[in-house]
Amino acid sequence: MIGENSLNLCFEKLMVFGGGNCNNGKMGGAAGREITEWKDIPLELLLGIVSLVDDDRIMILASGVCSGWRDAISCGLIHLNLSWCKKNMNNLVLSLAPKFTKLQVLNLRQDKPQLLDNAVEMISKNCHDLQDVDLSKSFKLTDYSLYVLAHGCPILTRLNISGCSAFSDNALAYLARYCRKLEVLNLCGCVRAATDTALKAIGHHCNQLQIVNLGWCEKVGDAGVTSLAYGCPNLRELDLCGCILITDESVITLATNCPHLRSLDLYYCRNITDKAMYSLAQSGVKNKREMWESVKNRYGEGLVHLNISQCTALTPPAVQAVCDLFPALHTCPGQHSLIISGCLNLTSVHCACAVQAHRALAATPHPAL
């Protein structure tokens, strides 16, 4: 976004190089053309004005002022957020998608389901530059939406379909075959779509994935997670909250194949045992030299977040081993990047801060009584 001074400079250049002048309240535009109406403003200046507006509702209204405004906004608008629209979002998308063909980021998150497949179809037909799409809570969408997205928006890097419970795993696997540049994928609550079948396809085709949310996808098992671990070695964040079928095998494979893993959520994964924790600790030992170098740079690598709440089979020695190897994991108040709520037997686990505080206290001289 440019500032007002830049916009003024842009306008002055247009006036100078276009032979502009100002006589009798009329401004001379490019090639000496008088600017007397909105439609006369040069496209370059319109684009500068558009860049100053950060309210999408104003942008939508402005696109209807005249053909010049519509063309400028169509060329300059690359981010659009319609999450504010509480009703008639579907019709709004149907009317806007053919106009805003340069969109790269589109947020269609809803509190109440409004979007239908025909809106997503219109997007896929017109907005081929989309890289980031949020369709979360679109309960009315069917597999057809994923099929048309796969063909119309193949350069997607971020996709949020959390809560879209009607999608099937076959449709998700189909999308994975075409959208191979995905880096962030949110499938939280996609109970039908997020299965081992779909994750095998994702692991095979989407090798650039870095962040995946599989929270409360109860059909996800070890086969799916291990496929992700083998196929997506750059994974940095993985949410397996509520994936009750996974076992130590999943965590061991992640620890072995995903050296850049920074955040792992295992909340309520009650089949996880000490074996999984020791595998994480071992991965820290394996890359100890690189990890400690990155620790100097604000914990650039290694686990910085681990949620093992309600993993009641874990014991203090195993969890402490992980905490010792990854100093960015904290149990101290205010940070809590190692989350162990619901595990009463893990209250003795402490982070590096607690050890340092204890040593500082022990080294403090006490006045003689």
N, C-alpha and C positions, 0 to 999 in steps of 0.2 A: 504494500500500500504506500502511495506517495503522499507527501505533505502538501499543505496549501501553497507554500512557496514554490515547490516544484511545479504545481499545477499552473501558477501564475507565470512562471518562466516558460512553461510549455506554450501557454497562450500567447505570450509576447513573441516567441519565436515564430509562431504561426502568423502573427500579424506582420512581423518584419519580412520574413521570407516570402510571404504571400502577397506583399505589397499592400498590407493592410493600413487602414487609417480610421479615424473616428470623426465623422462630420454629421452635424445635426442629429446627434443621438444614434446614428447608425454606424455599426462596426463593419470594417472591411475584412472579409475573410480571405481564404486561400484564393489565389488567382484574381484578387480584387472583388470577389463576390461579397455583396452586402449580407451581414448576419442580422436579419430582422425577425426570424422565427426559430424555434427549437430545431427544426429540420435543417437549418442552414449551418449549424455548428459542425465543424470538421470532425471526422471520425476520430482522429488522434486526440482531440480535446475531449470528446465524449468518453473515450476509453479512460482518460485521466480522471474525469469526474466519477465514472463508474467505480474506479479503484478506491475512491474515498468513502464509498457507501458500504457499511458493514451490516445493514439490516436487510435481510432477504425479502421481507415484505415490501419495502420501498422499491427494491430492484424489480420485483414483479409488477408493481403498479407503474413504475417508470417505463417498463418495456412496452406499455400500451399508449404512451404519450404520442409517439409518431414512429414512422418507419426508421428514422435515423437512430432514435433511442433503442428501438428493438434490435437493429443490426449491431449497434455498439455493445449492448448487453450480451447479445448472442455471441459476439466475438470475445468479450472480456470476462464473462462470468464462468469461473471454473469450479467454484464451491457453491453448493446450494443446500440449505438446511430447511426442511419443511416439517420438522418435528413439532413446531408450534401449532400446526394445523390440526384442530380438534375435530373437524368434520369436513366432508367433501374433499379429503386429500386425494382420493382416487381420480376425481374429475380434474383436480388441479394438476396432477401429474400428467394426465392425458393431454391437457392443453399446453403445458410448459415444455415437455420433453422434445417436441419437434422444433421449438424455438431455441432452447439452450443446448446446442449440439456439441459444445466444447467442454462440457462438464467433466471434471476429473474426480470430484468428491460429491457424493449425494447422501444426505441423511434423511431417511424416511421412517425413523423410529416412531412408534405409535403407543399411546396409552391404551386406546381401544382400537381393535382391528378395523382398518378401513380399506387397505390396499387389496386390489384384486389382480388376477393374472394379466388382464388386459393392460393395466398400467405398467407392469414390469415388461410386458411385450413392447409397449411403446418406447420405453427407455432403451431396451436392447436394440431397437431398430434405428434409433437416432443418436444415442450417446455412446459412441464406440471408443471414446477416450477415457471412459470411467476407470479409475484405479481403486477407489475406496467407496464401498456401498454398504449402508446400514439399513437392513430390512427387519430389524429385531421386532418381535411381537406381532409379526404379520401372520396372524393365525389363519387368515382366509386364503392365503396363497397355497397353490398346489405344486406338484412336481413340474408342471408346465413352465413355471417361472424360472426354475433352475435350468431347464433345457434351453430356454431362449437366452438367458444370461450367459450360458456357456458359449453360445454362438455369437452373440452380439457384443459381449464385453470380455474378450479373451485376455486383456492385459491387466485384469484385476490383481491388485496386490493385497487388498484388505477387504474382507467380507464378514459381515456380522448378520447371522440369521438366527441368533439366539431366540429361543421361545417359539420358533416356527415348527410346531409339533406335527404338521401335516406332511412335511417332506419325507420322502422315503430314502433308504440307503442307496437304491439304484440310481435315483436322480442325483444324489450327492456324488456318487462315484462317476457319473457321466460328466458332471461339472468339473471334477478334478482332472479329467482327461484333456479338457480344453483350456482351463485357467491354470496354467502351470507356473505362473509367476507369483502365486499367492505367498505372502509372507506372514499375514495375520488372519486367523480363521477362528471365529467365535461360534461354537455349536452348542453352547450351554442350553440345556433343556430340549435339545432336538432328539427326543427319545426314539423316534423311528428312523431318523437319518443317520445318527452316529452309531454305527455298528462296526463290528470287526471287518465286515465286507467293505464298507465305505472307507474305513481307515487304511485298509490294504491298498486301495486304489489311490488314496491321498498320499500315502507313503511312497508309492511307486512313481507318481506323476509330479507331485508338488514338492520338489526337493529343496526349495528355497524357504520353506516355512520356518518361522522363528518363534511365533506365539500361537498357541492353540488352547482353546478353552473347551473342555469336554465335561464341564460340570453337570452332574446329575443325569448323565447319559448312562442309564443303568444296564444297557446292553453291551457296553464296551468291556472287552476282556483283554487278557494278556496278548492274544494274537494281534489285536488291533494296535495296542500300544507298542508292541515290539516292532511292528511294521513301520510305525512312525519313527521309532528310534533308529532303525536301520536306514530308512529312506531320507530322513531329515536330520542330518548331523549338526545343523546349525540351530537346533531348537534351543531357545533361551528361557521361555516360560511355558509351563504346561500345567493346566488345571484339571485334575482328576477327581475333584470333589464329588463324593457320592457315587463314584464308580465302584460299586460293591463287589464286582466280580474279579477285579485285578488282584494279583498276588505279588510276592517278592520278585517273580520273573520279570515283571514290567519294570520295576525300579532298578533291578540289576542290569537290564539291557540299556536303560536310559543312562545309568552311571557309566557304563562301558563305552557307549557309542555317541553320547552327546556331551562333549567336553565343555561346551559353552553354556550349559544349563545353569540358570541363575535363580529361577523360581519354580518350586514344585509344590503343588497343593494336593495333599493326600487325605483331606478331611473325610472321616467316616469310612476309610478303606480298611476295614477291620481284619482283612486277611494279611496285612503287612506285618512282618515280624522283624526281629533283630537282624536277620540275614540281609534284609534290604538296607538297613541303616549302615551296617558294616561295609556293604558294597559302595555306598555313597562316600563313606570315609576313605575307603581304599582308592576311590577315584581321585580324592584329594591328595592322597599320598603319591599317587602315580604322577600327578602334575604339580607336585609341591613347588618346584622351583619357579615355574611359570605363574602359579597362583600367588606366591609371595611377592613376586615382582609386580603383579597387578594390584595386590593389596595396597602397595605404596601409592597407587593411582586410584584411590577411592574404591577399592574392591572391584576392579574392572572385570575380573573373572571369578568363577566359583560361586557357590550358593550364597545368595543374599536374602532369600526368603524360603522358608520351609514350614508348611502347615501339616502337622500330624495329629491334630485334634481328633479325639475319639478313636485313635488307633491304640486300643487298650492292650494289645499283645506286646507292645514295646517295653523294654526295660531301660533303666537309667544308664548303665554302662554303654549300651549301643548308641543311644541318642547323644550321650556325652562325647563319644568318639567323633560323631559328626560335628558337633559344636566346636570341638577342639581344632578340627581340621579346617573349618570355615569361620574365621573370626568375624565375618560380617553378620553372622547369625546371633541375634541378641534375645535374651530372656529378661533383660532389665526393664524397669518401668519407662514408658515413653517411646520405646523402640519396638520391642516385640516382633522381631522378624522370624523368630522361632516360636511358632504357635503350638502350644501343647494343652490347650483347654480340654477338660474332660478326661485327662490322664493323670489321676491323682498320684500315681506311683512315679511320675516323672518330675515331681516338684523339687527334687534335689539337683536336677540338671541346671548348670549355670554357664553363662557365657564368659568371654574373655574380660568383659568389663568388671564382672563380679570378682574375678581373680585379681585384677589390678587394684580394685578398691580395697580388697582385703590386704594386699601387700602394702598399699599406701598407709592403711590404718596401722598395720603392724610396725611400720617404719617410723611412725610419728612418735616422738619422745613424749612421755607423760611426766608431768611435774611430780616430784616426790611429795607424798602426803606428810 
